[in-house]
């Protein structure tokens, strides 16, 4: 089983020139070019690794927030969002449906809670959580877009 280790995929559609022969039709051919950066379209391995990293970071962040301040909401939110990312990781790894959607949901919940606080308070923890949420929205949003585009 060949594995693709590129971070991003870029799909190029070329148009073949029409020939004089009436039997041949103009066709679109698709060629896949792998690049390390440039076009935003994460590979399956990159999306799966991102789900794992975000799961660990949000879970550990919730535990640290509880240990430092005794905040029950910190541990509840951190472990809940971490569990959503973990479920996304498991579904992506096993090629089951709704893996991208769960990652997108977890990122939306994290962003919805952290972005307003980051704007209002301008403290390091809400800003860092907002960056993680934005990263997750970007990675899982693009993976969801690519998945929907491949259905058509």
KOLVEX-12573 format. One line per field, with one value per residue (C-alpha): residue in one letter; x, y, z; residue number from 1. Coordinates in Angstrom, 3 decimals. Layout:
<rs>
code	A, ...
x	X, ...
y	Y, ...
z	Z, ...
pos	NUM, ...
</rs>
This chain:
<rs>
code	X, X, X, X, X, X, X, X, X, X, X, X, X, X, X, X, X, X, X, X, X, X, X, X, X, X, X, X, X, X, X, X, X, X, X, X, X, X, X, X, X, X, X, X, X, X, X, X, X, X, X, X, X, X, X, X, X, X, X, X, X, X, X, X, X, X, X, X, X, X, X, X, X, X, X, X, X, X, X, X, X, X, X, X, X, X, X, X, X, X, X, X, X, X, X, X, X, X, X, X, X, X, X, X, X, X, X, X, X, X, X, X, X, X, X, X, X, X, X, X, X, X, X, X, X, X, X, X, X, X, X, X, X, X, X, X, X, X, X, X, X, X, X, X, X, X, X, X, X, X, X, X
x	0.000, 1.622, 1.408, 1.374, 3.507, 3.006, 1.374, -0.869, -2.362, -2.996, -5.281, -4.815, -7.414, -6.093, -8.157, -7.136, -7.387, -10.329, -9.363, -10.847, -12.057, -15.726, -15.458, -13.134, -14.620, -12.904, -12.056, -10.864, -7.938, -6.964, -3.386, -2.361, 0.654, 2.034, 3.563, 4.746, 2.998, 1.224, -2.301, -4.507, -5.766, -4.555, -3.815, -5.590, -2.481, -2.011, -5.664, -5.445, -2.221, -3.797, -6.776, -4.412, -2.304, -5.345, -6.838, -3.718, -3.240, -6.808, -6.996, -3.682, -4.671, -7.881, -5.983, -3.370, -6.120, -7.739, -4.415, -3.422, -6.740, -9.064, -11.417, -14.011, -15.105, -11.498, -11.169, -14.698, -14.236, -10.683, -11.566, -14.829, -13.222, -10.261, -12.686, -14.332, -10.925, -10.047, -13.282, -12.467, -8.993, -10.381, -12.987, -10.457, -7.940, -10.547, -11.980, -15.380, -17.830, -18.052, -14.385, -13.860, -17.215, -16.367, -13.050, -14.870, -17.427, -14.706, -12.893, -16.126, -16.902, -13.336, -13.367, -16.801, -15.613, -12.101, -12.222, -14.579, -12.490, -9.263, -10.647, -12.013, -9.192, -6.115, -4.544, -2.171, -4.361, -7.485, -5.299, -3.504, -6.839, -8.109, -5.053, -5.640, -9.331, -8.474, -5.939, -8.541, -11.203, -8.798, -7.578, -10.947, -12.862, -10.611, -10.748, -14.555, -14.612, -12.403, -14.541, -17.713, -16.014, -14.956, -18.595, -19.653
y	0.000, 3.230, 6.163, 9.797, 11.912, 15.328, 17.910, 19.343, 18.197, 20.406, 19.212, 20.639, 20.306, 20.538, 20.808, 18.674, 20.338, 19.292, 17.196, 17.270, 13.675, 13.800, 10.549, 12.055, 14.477, 17.122, 15.663, 17.042, 15.153, 15.352, 15.185, 15.305, 17.387, 17.039, 20.132, 20.866, 24.219, 26.740, 25.498, 24.870, 21.318, 19.088, 15.422, 12.683, 11.948, 15.626, 15.997, 12.892, 14.080, 17.491, 15.855, 13.942, 16.986, 19.150, 16.416, 16.216, 19.984, 20.789, 17.945, 18.854, 22.535, 21.780, 19.726, 22.462, 25.098, 23.047, 22.382, 26.065, 27.701, 24.907, 25.806, 23.082, 24.728, 24.554, 20.826, 20.125, 22.173, 20.938, 17.278, 17.627, 19.358, 16.956, 14.020, 15.440, 15.769, 12.226, 10.864, 12.741, 11.163, 7.655, 8.101, 9.587, 6.826, 4.101, 5.859, 6.146, 8.937, 12.255, 12.469, 15.874, 17.104, 16.199, 18.045, 21.022, 20.889, 20.756, 23.704, 25.708, 25.077, 25.989, 29.123, 30.176, 30.093, 31.500, 34.147, 36.561, 36.199, 36.762, 39.939, 41.237, 40.261, 40.038, 37.462, 34.728, 31.676, 32.819, 34.041, 30.668, 28.827, 31.101, 30.273, 26.532, 26.937, 28.890, 26.247, 23.511, 25.420, 25.830, 22.209, 20.516, 23.050, 22.439, 18.669, 18.866, 20.969, 18.469, 15.571, 17.251, 18.127, 14.504, 13.351, 15.361
z	0.000, -1.139, 1.251, 0.309, 2.624, 1.043, 3.275, 0.578, -2.722, -5.696, -8.466, -11.924, -14.656, -18.201, -21.332, -24.336, -27.717, -29.872, -32.864, -36.315, -35.923, -34.897, -32.914, -30.325, -27.874, -25.885, -22.498, -19.220, -17.818, -14.221, -13.019, -9.389, -8.400, -4.901, -3.374, 0.139, 0.443, -1.694, -2.296, 0.698, 0.428, 3.279, 2.665, 4.631, 6.726, 7.565, 8.604, 10.793, 12.438, 13.064, 14.790, 17.087, 17.907, 18.623, 20.809, 22.937, 23.141, 24.158, 26.690, 28.328, 28.266, 30.159, 32.745, 33.210, 33.531, 36.280, 38.049, 38.059, 38.929, 40.052, 37.198, 36.556, 33.265, 32.011, 32.525, 31.257, 28.089, 27.448, 27.824, 25.864, 22.892, 23.142, 23.021, 19.872, 18.210, 19.339, 17.873, 14.659, 14.637, 15.081, 12.347, 9.931, 10.619, 9.987, 6.896, 8.561, 7.737, 9.607, 10.646, 9.037, 10.312, 13.922, 13.677, 12.216, 15.044, 17.716, 16.105, 15.916, 19.589, 20.591, 18.441, 19.630, 23.219, 22.783, 20.033, 21.865, 25.038, 23.085, 21.534, 24.850, 27.240, 24.981, 27.295, 26.097, 26.833, 24.938, 22.068, 21.889, 21.950, 19.180, 17.070, 17.609, 16.713, 13.563, 12.547, 13.096, 11.158, 8.264, 8.159, 8.716, 6.634, 3.639, 4.157, 4.302, 1.122, -0.695, 0.488, -0.800, -4.098, -4.625, -4.338, -7.372
pos	1, 2, 3, 4, 5, 6, 7, 8, 9, 10, 11, 12, 13, 14, 15, 16, 17, 18, 19, 20, 21, 22, 23, 24, 25, 26, 27, 28, 29, 30, 31, 32, 33, 34, 35, 36, 37, 38, 39, 40, 41, 42, 43, 44, 45, 46, 47, 48, 49, 50, 51, 52, 53, 54, 55, 56, 57, 58, 59, 60, 61, 62, 63, 64, 65, 66, 67, 68, 69, 70, 71, 72, 73, 74, 75, 76, 77, 78, 79, 80, 81, 82, 83, 84, 85, 86, 87, 88, 89, 90, 91, 92, 93, 94, 95, 96, 97, 98, 99, 100, 101, 102, 103, 104, 105, 106, 107, 108, 109, 110, 111, 112, 113, 114, 115, 116, 117, 118, 119, 120, 121, 122, 123, 124, 125, 126, 127, 128, 129, 130, 131, 132, 133, 134, 135, 136, 137, 138, 139, 140, 141, 142, 143, 144, 145, 146, 147, 148, 149, 150, 151, 152
</rs>
